[in-house]
Amino acid sequence: TNGIITIDPGFKNTGSCESKITFLDGEKGILRHRGYAIEELTKKASFLEVAYLIIFGELPTKEQYVKWEKDIKHHSLLNEEMKNIIDGFPKKAHPMGMLSSLTSALTAFNPATVDITKEEQIYGAITKLMGKFPVIAAWAHSKNLGTPLNYADNSLDYIANIMQMMFRIPTEKYVMNPIAVRALDELLILHEDHEQNCSTSTVRIVGSSEAGLFASVSSGVSALWGRLHGGANQAVLEMLENIQKDGGDVEKYINKAKDKEDPFRLMGFGHRVYKNFDPRARIIKKAADELFADLGTNDPVLEIAKHLEEVALNDEYFAERKLYPNVDFYSGIIYRALGFPREMMTVMFAIGRLPGWIAQWKEMRLNGEPIGRPRQLYTGYALRKFKSFEER
Ligand code: SDX
């Protein structure tokens, strides 16, 4: 600090805003959206109902919900020219890169910004994004598979539609598995918002310059991609599969994670806010057991994850630092059981987080927050004279 400006790397002790959307208590492991406990919301509400709550502040009445769902479905068609953009990507392009690019490309087909004094313009941008974002995500998956790009099926609910867009191929009748749909609905509810995490802070600061909703969310997708944030769910599965290849030797990976010389971290462990169990991890761990019981299958990687958790939680390195499993530790195992490849796991996180990004962007804009522009402590050279090439 220079007495006026205090540097706070990673903003560990800095609050960026006041918000009414989500409450976290890191010590007690509490997560609430607009006052409702996450445990209740996952059990009693649908993804789209929780999205309405997070974005507009109240649980929707039946008629509000019917209109919300209808308005989103009305916008579930992408402009056919968007295919030219996705065609431009190589087959193996990471779907997170395609998702952020095509989300930003929506500004080529829709107003790039909204007049926030006009409620209907904000609502229009929100329902457009809620309708089109999962289609873009499914197109990215189809691009990687080399299968035809699917359209939304408006006869289905939001989550069932996502499943058919992701997995339907024209040569087979797509059979919807209600167990898989319910599991995905519950899993995505757990991802909807999480106060001022890295990607949400990104959406807020980009939006604070009055960049539009699509551009702001596109930036949030990029921030989520990093392995320290949403990208962790893909990294967890890579880690668990490596442990599986290593004959289940979890101790080896625990020791690697404790070795300061080794950049390896125990992916899916630790959290900036939760210094106790991430409540979402608790719910997902139980949901994974239930899903495999319902599907009559199992995944050896789930047993490895449980063994890894047990050993880590009894190790003082993790206990001292209050490192517990976070939302990403078990989620990848469920996504895999639903048929998603590793590269799609963070895309699914983004689909889940979309309502939170939207809600936080809307709150920031309607609160008239000033443009985000932090200061710094300058530690470079004092004034010096220019030198010609001969003098250098
Ligand atoms: C998400 O913020 C959110 O809310 C995010 C999220 C959301 O919903 O938006 O919850 C989603 O991003 C969950 C986190 C997913 N990331 C991972 O699982 C990656 C592994 N986790 C870590 O990189 C880390 O725990 C973070 C990034 C999650 C938190 O980092 P912090 O708060 O900056 O903590 P830190 O890096 O300062 O670590 C404190 C200490 C350090 O050791 P010392 O220097 O004190 O000796 O704990 C160690 C770290 O080395 N540590 C780990 C570790 N996490 C922290 N050591 C080994 N393995 C780990 N996973």
Boltz pocket constraint, residues with backbone or C-beta under 6 A from the ligand:
constraints:
  - pocket:
      binder: B
      contacts: [[A, 10], [A, 191], [A, 193], [A, 194], [A, 196], [A, 197], [A, 198], [A, 227], [A, 228], [A, 229], [A, 230], [A, 232], [A, 257], [A, 258], [A, 264], [A, 265], [A, 266], [A, 267], [A, 268], [A, 269], [A, 270], [A, 271], [A, 272], [A, 273], [A, 321], [A, 323], [A, 326], [A, 327], [A, 328]]
      max_distance: 6.0
